[in-house]
Amino acid sequence: MTALPQPQDWVRHAATQTGLPRIEAYFRSHGYAPHRHDTYAIGRTLAGVQSFRYGREHRHSLPGQSIVLHPDELHDGHAGTGEGFRYRMVYVPPALLQPMLGGRPLPFVAGGITADPRLAAPLDTLLHGLDGPLAPLQEEDALFDLARALSAVAHAPTRGRRRLCDWQAAERARQYLHDHLDTTETLTLADLERASGQDRWRLSRDFRALYGTSPYRYGVLRRLDRVRALIVQGTPAAEAALATGFFDQSHMTRHFTQAFGMPPARWARMQSLAGVFQPAAPG
């Protein structure tokens, strides 16, 4: 159990060889405003009570419980008691799981909190040793086990009626978005239709089912990833906004806050306060 409280909020990022984001964080009170990102956010509360609104309900995660937030689901985050809370989280892009899921729609774990032991082993691997990177094969094995566990733990295989998706066409569209990030604002579904070879409306439905968000929002979030990288390198927010194709700083800030639950200035300040990672045993 990790001692609480601590003097200030912080977020520390794990070392990585593959780019899979893993963090440990502490918040005394308010953590995140309502936001939604296009990754699974899967983690474990280490200490305190981790509270959040999710699926129109107020949820409370206790130490040892697993949190599974579905891509593009609106949620926030704050302390459930005056002591604050500490947690670890891995942010898993659906595109990493689709090869294991075989092109099936993403599993949805209702409620956002589970104590199901089938998630324990892959989550332990992904959240252990944040002071050093995971070996690539170790990470791939854990992601394979995670995909199987999510499918097993989900109360239903998918959200809504089960149907077949054209994974190959959706993947061609996703790669096209990556290749045209500098022109995301002017891309149309007609462009993606031509790139993917799939009817635009089926493509739009399949993209959401397979990757957890719309094609437009996927492109915006990839540009916000670039913004964060530039800010970490010391680029002023206004310059980062223009360099990544946003109209101006306020346009970027609005999207940034909607995606990550805090404005760029607060996010940048927390990175500077984080310092050297000091691990605490999960569980």
ZAKE-424554 format. One line per field, with one value per residue (C-alpha): residue number from 1; residue in three letters; x, y, z. Coordinates in nm, 3 decimals, m for minus. Layout:
<pts>
num = c(NUM ...)
residuo = c(ALA ...)
u = c(X ...)
v = c(Y ...)
w = c(Z ...)
</pts>
This chain:
<pts>
num = c(1 2 3 4 5 6 7 8 9 10 11 12 13 14 15 16 17 18 19 20 21 22 23 24 25 26 27 28 29 30 31 32 33 34 35 36 37 38 39 40 41 42 43 44 45 46 47 48 49 50 51 52 53 54 55 56 57 58 59 60 61 62 63 64 65 66 67 68 69 70 71 72 73 74 75 76 77 78 79 80 81 82 83 84 85 86 87 88 89 90 91 92 93 94 95 96 97 98 99 100 101 102 103 104 105 106 107 108 109 110 111 112 113 114 115 116 117 118 119 120 121 122 123 124 125 126 127 128 129 130 131 132 133 134 135 136 137 138 139 140 141 142 143 144 145 146 147 148 149 150 151 152 153 154 155 156 157 158 159 160 161 162 163 164 165 166 167 168 169 170 171 172 173 174 175 176 177 178 179 180 181 182 183 184 185 186 187 188 189 190 191 192 193 194 195 196 197 198 199 200 201 202 203 204 205 206 207 208 209 210 211 212 213 214 215 216 217 218 219 220 221 222 223 224 225 226 227 228 229 230 231 232 233 234 235 236 237 238 239 240 241 242 243 244 245 246 247 248 249 250 251 252 253 254 255 256 257 258 259 260 261 262 263 264 265 266 267 268 269 270 271 272 273 274 275 276 277 278 279 280 281 282 283)
residuo = c(MET THR ALA LEU PRO GLN PRO GLN ASP TRP VAL ARG HIS ALA ALA THR GLN THR GLY LEU PRO ARG ILE GLU ALA TYR PHE ARG SER HIS GLY TYR ALA PRO HIS ARG HIS ASP THR TYR ALA ILE GLY ARG THR LEU ALA GLY VAL GLN SER PHE ARG TYR GLY ARG GLU HIS ARG HIS SER LEU PRO GLY GLN SER ILE VAL LEU HIS PRO ASP GLU LEU HIS ASP GLY HIS ALA GLY THR GLY GLU GLY PHE ARG TYR ARG MET VAL TYR VAL PRO PRO ALA LEU LEU GLN PRO MET LEU GLY GLY ARG PRO LEU PRO PHE VAL ALA GLY GLY ILE THR ALA ASP PRO ARG LEU ALA ALA PRO LEU ASP THR LEU LEU HIS GLY LEU ASP GLY PRO LEU ALA PRO LEU GLN GLU GLU ASP ALA LEU PHE ASP LEU ALA ARG ALA LEU SER ALA VAL ALA HIS ALA PRO THR ARG GLY ARG ARG ARG LEU CYS ASP TRP GLN ALA ALA GLU ARG ALA ARG GLN TYR LEU HIS ASP HIS LEU ASP THR THR GLU THR LEU THR LEU ALA ASP LEU GLU ARG ALA SER GLY GLN ASP ARG TRP ARG LEU SER ARG ASP PHE ARG ALA LEU TYR GLY THR SER PRO TYR ARG TYR GLY VAL LEU ARG ARG LEU ASP ARG VAL ARG ALA LEU ILE VAL GLN GLY THR PRO ALA ALA GLU ALA ALA LEU ALA THR GLY PHE PHE ASP GLN SER HIS MET THR ARG HIS PHE THR GLN ALA PHE GLY MET PRO PRO ALA ARG TRP ALA ARG MET GLN SER LEU ALA GLY VAL PHE GLN PRO ALA ALA PRO GLY)
u = c(0.000 0.132 0.140 m0.098 m0.131 0.154 0.242 0.140 m0.018 0.213 0.218 0.523 0.571 0.732 1.034 0.935 1.094 0.772 0.576 0.300 0.207 0.223 0.195 0.176 m0.002 m0.118 m0.394 m0.499 m0.847 m0.949 m0.764 m0.933 m1.226 m1.469 m1.282 m1.252 m0.959 m0.947 m0.747 m0.844 m0.736 m0.667 m0.516 m0.520 m0.575 m0.272 m0.392 m0.689 m1.026 m1.019 m1.358 m1.491 m1.809 m1.847 m2.149 m2.370 m2.274 m2.038 m1.781 m1.528 m1.219 m1.039 m0.679 m0.636 m0.934 m0.887 m1.022 m1.117 m1.231 m1.353 m1.223 m1.416 m1.627 m1.668 m1.515 m1.345 m1.129 m1.103 m1.025 m1.303 m1.162 m0.950 m0.636 m0.612 m0.548 m0.259 m0.288 m0.115 m0.256 m0.166 m0.324 m0.375 m0.458 m0.726 m0.509 m0.262 m0.538 m0.708 m0.459 m0.543 m0.917 m0.922 m1.114 m1.395 m1.554 m1.388 m1.495 m1.681 m1.644 m1.957 m1.919 m1.550 m1.435 m1.374 m1.210 m1.210 m0.887 m0.853 m0.729 m0.477 m0.189 m0.164 m0.228 0.039 0.288 0.197 0.195 0.498 0.839 0.750 1.103 1.227 1.091 0.913 1.093 0.912 0.822 0.707 0.478 0.338 0.264 0.089 m0.120 m0.226 m0.331 m0.504 m0.709 m0.824 m0.901 m1.104 m1.309 m1.371 m1.448 m1.680 m2.043 m2.120 m1.880 m1.950 m2.160 m2.476 m2.549 m2.258 m2.162 m1.875 m1.640 m1.413 m1.093 m0.865 m1.055 m1.064 m0.691 m0.621 m0.824 m0.636 m0.300 m0.422 m0.504 m0.152 m0.005 m0.210 m0.202 m0.099 m0.421 m0.665 m0.891 m0.962 m0.996 m1.341 m1.510 m1.488 m1.106 m1.117 m1.361 m1.117 m0.821 m0.996 m1.207 m1.510 m1.840 m1.796 m2.087 m1.993 m1.633 m1.742 m1.936 m1.658 m1.388 m1.575 m1.631 m1.270 m1.078 m1.315 m1.368 m1.456 m1.201 m1.202 m1.145 m0.875 m0.682 m0.728 m0.596 m0.288 m0.211 m0.260 m0.004 0.236 0.143 0.232 0.565 0.649 0.550 0.773 1.059 0.996 0.801 0.555 0.191 0.110 0.393 0.299 m0.059 0.044 0.306 0.044 m0.224 m0.458 m0.600 m0.447 m0.364 m0.723 m0.842 m0.574 m0.640 m1.009 m0.935 m0.652 m0.877 m1.156 m0.909 m0.695 m0.907 m0.680 m0.543 m0.192 m0.044 m0.147 m0.040 0.303 0.344 0.273 0.535 0.796 0.701 0.717 1.092 1.253 1.013 0.979 0.797 0.548 0.434 0.093 m0.181)
v = c(0.000 0.344 0.614 0.910 1.206 1.360 1.728 1.777 1.608 1.431 1.199 0.987 0.811 0.469 0.403 0.242 0.079 0.047 0.364 0.198 0.468 0.356 0.594 0.614 0.919 1.079 1.336 1.493 1.598 1.686 1.494 1.519 1.708 1.506 1.383 1.092 0.939 0.672 0.416 0.164 0.302 m0.004 0.022 m0.045 0.172 0.154 0.366 0.577 0.583 0.655 0.800 0.886 0.931 0.671 0.560 0.812 0.652 0.751 0.475 0.413 0.196 0.064 m0.062 m0.385 m0.336 m0.312 m0.024 m0.080 0.235 0.177 0.396 0.718 0.679 1.006 0.997 1.216 1.145 1.268 1.154 0.980 1.090 1.377 1.162 1.157 0.852 0.686 0.455 0.300 0.295 0.163 0.322 0.057 0.166 m0.062 m0.106 m0.305 m0.545 m0.593 m0.855 m1.064 m0.992 m1.095 m0.789 m0.832 m0.523 m0.413 m0.592 m0.366 m0.423 m0.273 m0.045 0.032 m0.159 m0.531 m0.771 m1.055 m1.252 m1.320 m0.965 m0.991 m1.165 m0.945 m0.631 m0.725 m0.761 m0.432 m0.234 m0.393 m0.230 0.112 0.226 0.017 m0.070 m0.392 m0.622 m0.611 m0.981 m0.951 m0.663 m0.850 m1.158 m0.943 m0.766 m1.102 m1.221 m0.887 m0.915 m1.263 m1.154 m0.853 m1.076 m1.320 m1.060 m0.847 m0.907 m0.926 m0.975 m0.628 m0.322 m0.378 m0.644 m0.862 m0.819 m0.874 m0.584 m0.528 m0.500 m0.478 m0.182 m0.004 m0.059 0.090 0.396 0.419 0.408 0.674 0.899 0.852 0.934 1.256 1.394 1.736 1.758 1.591 1.899 1.875 1.498 1.361 1.023 1.018 1.026 0.737 0.549 0.566 0.473 0.179 0.045 0.029 0.217 0.528 0.460 0.100 0.214 0.476 0.216 m0.043 0.209 0.298 m0.066 m0.168 0.137 0.290 0.631 0.809 0.858 1.235 1.214 0.950 1.197 1.480 1.265 1.165 1.534 1.589 1.314 1.526 1.831 1.651 1.538 1.895 2.037 1.784 1.903 2.259 2.396 2.670 2.564 2.824 2.699 2.337 2.410 2.566 2.298 2.023 2.177 2.342 2.684 2.845 2.776 2.807 2.557 2.310 2.373 2.296 1.962 1.887 1.936 1.728 1.444 1.448 1.614 1.913 2.206 2.186 2.428 2.210 1.894 2.044 2.162 1.812 1.665 1.909 1.825 1.450 1.412 1.069 0.778 0.632 0.299 0.162 m0.198 m0.235 m0.427)
w = c(0.000 m0.092 0.173 0.125 0.105 m0.096 m0.145 m0.508 m0.808 m1.049 m1.351 m1.431 m1.762 m1.794 m2.006 m2.335 m2.636 m2.836 m2.757 m2.553 m2.297 m1.933 m1.638 m1.263 m1.120 m0.798 m0.750 m0.423 m0.536 m0.891 m1.159 m1.496 m1.641 m1.856 m2.162 m2.401 m2.585 m2.854 m2.655 m2.393 m2.055 m1.841 m1.497 m1.128 m0.823 m0.591 m0.300 m0.197 m0.371 m0.745 m0.841 m1.184 m1.380 m1.653 m1.850 m1.661 m1.328 m1.048 m1.003 m0.722 m0.765 m0.459 m0.430 m0.624 m0.854 m1.229 m1.436 m1.801 m1.981 m2.336 m2.620 m2.676 m2.359 m2.170 m1.820 m1.562 m1.258 m0.900 m0.548 m0.361 m0.023 0.105 0.096 m0.282 m0.497 m0.679 m0.975 m1.274 m1.625 m1.969 m2.276 m2.543 m2.900 m3.048 m3.358 m3.143 m3.036 m3.373 m3.499 m3.190 m3.213 m3.578 m3.691 m3.440 m3.282 m2.959 m2.636 m2.394 m2.019 m1.865 m1.564 m1.609 m1.297 m1.257 m1.013 m1.267 m1.222 m1.595 m1.643 m1.360 m1.540 m1.852 m1.648 m1.394 m1.679 m1.843 m1.517 m1.351 m1.354 m1.490 m1.410 m1.706 m2.051 m2.135 m2.376 m2.711 m2.704 m2.342 m2.439 m2.741 m2.530 m2.267 m2.533 m2.677 m2.331 m2.269 m2.589 m2.492 m2.136 m2.250 m2.479 m2.195 m1.928 m2.144 m2.048 m2.420 m2.712 m2.846 m2.781 m2.979 m3.235 m3.341 m3.706 m3.942 m4.013 m4.310 m4.112 m4.416 m4.560 m4.223 m4.179 m4.523 m4.418 m4.088 m4.264 m4.509 m4.214 m4.078 m4.418 m4.442 m4.088 m4.215 m4.417 m4.176 m4.165 m4.539 m4.573 m4.654 m4.633 m5.012 m4.979 m4.733 m4.954 m5.244 m5.025 m4.860 m5.145 m4.914 m4.921 m4.708 m4.472 m4.402 m4.362 m4.108 m3.906 m3.924 m3.829 m3.510 m3.420 m3.482 m3.355 m3.104 m3.262 m3.587 m3.867 m3.814 m3.441 m3.492 m3.707 m3.457 m3.173 m3.372 m3.420 m3.047 m2.988 m3.191 m2.984 m2.661 m2.804 m2.908 m2.568 m2.390 m2.614 m2.497 m2.793 m2.687 m2.715 m2.981 m3.203 m3.142 m3.247 m3.577 m3.646 m3.616 m3.835 m3.585 m3.667 m3.357 m2.994 m2.870 m3.132 m3.023 m2.651 m2.691 m2.859 m2.611 m2.307 m2.461 m2.523 m2.208 m1.940 m1.877 m2.080 m2.229 m1.971 m1.676 m1.857 m1.931 m1.571 m1.439 m1.670 m1.535 m1.176 m1.230 m1.204 m1.199 m1.184 m0.835 m0.862 m0.614 m0.620 m0.785 m0.609)
</pts>
